[in-house]
Amino acid sequence: MARALIVVDVQNDFCEGGSLAVTGGAGVATGISAALAADARQWDRVVATRDHHIDPGHHFSDQPDFVDTWPAHTVVGTGGVELHPNFDTARVEAIFDKGEYAAAYSGFEGASDGKNLTDWLREHDVTEVDVVGIATDHCVRATALDAARNGFATTVLLDLTAGVAAPTTQRALTELEQAGVTLVGEPVVA
C-alpha cells in the first residue's frame, strides 16, 4: 500500500501573469516544492496533471462565462502549458495530460504514455492520495472527487491549493466533504 501526491495543473497560465491566472498560484507552486523537499518519505509516488489544450471546442470563448467557457489557456506549444518554474518536478514520475480536444477538469481524464491515472496508481499499489494544486474550485475539486469515486482514500491539502473565487471554492469544499474527501488546512482564495 502506497500514498501518492497528485499535483494538479500547476502551470504558467494558472499562475500570476498567465492567461487564466489564479491569485496565489505561484505561491502554491513554491509551497508544493517545499513540502516535497521537507520529507521525502511522506509520499511514495508523485504525479502531476497538466491542462493540455489543442482544440477544446466550446471550452474557449472570446466572451467567456467563467463557468463553462474560458479565455484561451494552456495551449500546446505555448509557454502557458508548461509547469510553473517554482514547482520542482524532480520527484514527478508521470505527467497526465488532459483536455486536448474537450474540456477536462479531472486529472483522471488524462493520460501519460497512453495510461490513465487510475490504472497508473493501481499498478503502483497506491491506496491513498493527497491532492494539491490549482484551482481548488475546479480541477482540484474534480480530481479529488474522481479519486474518491475510484476508491482511493483521498485528502486535499488545502494550504497547497489556490481557488478562483470564495463562493465557488466554498461550494467545492462542501461537495468534497459530502463525498468523504478529507480536507486539511485552508485554501488561498482571491
C-alpha positions in Angstrom: 0.0 0.0 0.0 1.4 3.4 -1.0 0.5 7.0 -0.8 0.7 9.3 -3.8 0.7 13.1 -4.2 -1.3 14.3 -7.2 -0.2 17.8 -8.2 -3.0 19.3 -10.3 -2.3 21.9 -13.1 0.4 23.9 -11.5 1.0 25.6 -14.9 2.2 29.0 -16.0 -1.2 30.1 -17.4 -2.9 29.4 -14.0 -0.3 31.4 -12.0 0.2 35.1 -11.8 0.9 36.6 -15.2 -0.8 33.7 -17.1 -3.8 34.0 -19.3 -6.2 32.5 -16.7 -4.2 33.4 -13.5 -5.4 32.4 -10.1 -4.2 34.6 -7.2 -1.6 32.6 -5.2 -0.8 30.2 -7.9 3.0 30.8 -7.9 2.9 30.5 -4.1 1.2 27.2 -4.3 4.0 26.0 -6.7 6.6 27.1 -4.2 4.7 25.5 -1.3 4.4 22.2 -3.1 8.2 22.2 -3.8 8.9 22.9 -0.1 6.6 20.1 1.0 8.3 17.7 -1.3 11.7 18.7 0.0 10.8 18.7 3.6 10.0 15.0 3.9 10.9 12.8 1.0 9.2 9.8 2.7 5.8 11.5 3.0 4.7 10.3 -0.4 5.8 7.1 -2.1 4.7 8.3 -5.5 4.4 11.8 -7.1 2.5 12.6 -10.2 1.3 15.8 -11.9 -1.6 16.6 -14.2 -1.5 19.2 -16.9 -4.2 21.0 -18.8 -3.1 20.4 -22.4 -5.3 22.0 -25.0 -5.0 21.7 -28.7 -8.6 22.5 -29.8 -11.0 22.1 -26.9 -14.0 23.4 -28.9 -16.5 25.5 -26.9 -14.3 25.4 -23.8 -12.5 28.5 -25.2 -14.5 31.7 -25.8 -13.8 35.3 -26.7 -16.6 36.2 -24.3 -16.1 33.5 -21.5 -18.7 33.0 -18.8 -16.0 31.6 -16.4 -18.3 28.7 -15.6 -18.2 26.6 -18.7 -16.2 28.8 -21.1 -12.8 30.4 -20.6 -10.3 32.5 -22.4 -7.7 30.5 -24.3 -5.3 28.9 -21.8 -2.7 26.1 -21.6 -2.5 25.8 -25.3 0.0 23.2 -26.5 3.1 24.9 -28.0 2.9 27.9 -25.7 4.7 28.7 -22.5 1.4 28.8 -20.7 1.0 25.0 -20.9 4.4 24.4 -19.0 4.6 23.5 -15.4 5.4 26.6 -13.3 9.2 27.1 -12.6 8.6 27.3 -8.8 7.3 23.7 -8.9 10.3 21.4 -8.6 9.4 18.4 -10.7 12.4 16.2 -9.7 10.2 13.7 -8.0 7.4 13.7 -10.5 7.2 10.2 -12.1 4.5 10.8 -14.6 2.6 13.8 -16.1 -1.0 13.2 -17.1 -2.1 15.5 -19.9 -5.9 16.2 -20.3 -8.2 18.2 -22.5 -6.6 18.1 -25.9 -9.9 18.3 -27.7 -12.5 18.8 -25.0 -12.9 20.5 -21.6 -11.3 18.3 -18.9 -11.1 19.2 -15.3 -10.2 15.9 -13.5 -6.7 14.6 -13.7 -8.4 11.2 -14.1 -9.4 12.2 -17.6 -5.7 12.5 -18.6 -3.1 10.0 -19.8 0.6 9.6 -19.5 2.2 7.4 -22.2 -1.3 6.1 -23.0 -2.1 5.1 -19.5 -4.8 6.7 -17.4 -4.2 7.9 -13.8 -6.4 5.3 -12.2 -4.5 2.4 -13.8 -1.1 4.0 -13.1 -1.9 4.4 -9.4 -3.2 0.9 -9.1 -0.2 -0.5 -10.8 2.0 1.2 -8.2 -0.1 -0.1 -5.3 -1.4 3.3 -4.4 -4.4 3.2 -2.0 -4.2 6.8 -0.6 -3.8 10.1 -2.4 -3.2 13.7 -1.4 -4.4 16.2 -3.9 -2.9 19.7 -4.3 -2.7 22.4 -7.0 -4.8 24.8 -9.0 -7.7 25.6 -8.8 -9.4 24.4 -5.7 -12.9 25.1 -7.0 -12.3 23.5 -10.5 -9.6 21.0 -11.3 -8.5 20.1 -7.8 -12.2 19.5 -6.9 -12.8 17.3 -9.9 -9.6 15.3 -9.4 -10.3 14.7 -5.7 -13.9 13.7 -6.4 -12.8 11.2 -9.1 -10.1 9.9 -6.8 -12.7 9.1 -4.1 -15.1 7.6 -6.7 -12.2 5.3 -7.8 -11.8 4.0 -4.3 -8.7 5.9 -3.2 -8.6 7.3 0.4 -8.5 11.0 -0.7 -7.2 14.1 1.2 -7.0 17.6 -0.2 -4.1 19.6 1.3 -5.9 23.0 1.1 -2.8 25.0 2.1 -1.3 23.8 -1.2 -4.2 24.9 -3.3 -5.5 28.2 -4.7 -9.1 28.9 -5.5 -10.6 31.2 -8.2 -13.4 32.7 -6.0 -14.7 32.4 -2.5 -18.2 31.3 -3.4 -17.2 28.5 -5.8 -14.4 27.4 -3.5 -16.8 27.1 -0.6 -19.2 25.1 -2.7 -16.4 22.8 -3.8 -15.3 22.2 -0.2 -18.8 21.3 0.8 -19.1 18.9 -2.1 -15.8 17.3 -1.3 -16.7 16.8 2.4 -20.0 15.2 1.3 -18.1 12.8 -0.9 -15.9 11.7 2.0 -12.8 13.6 1.0 -10.7 14.7 4.0 -9.9 18.4 3.9 -6.8 19.7 5.7 -5.9 23.4 6.1 -7.3 26.5 4.3 -7.1 27.3 0.6 -5.7 30.5 -0.8 -8.7 32.3 -2.4 -8.7 35.6 -4.3 
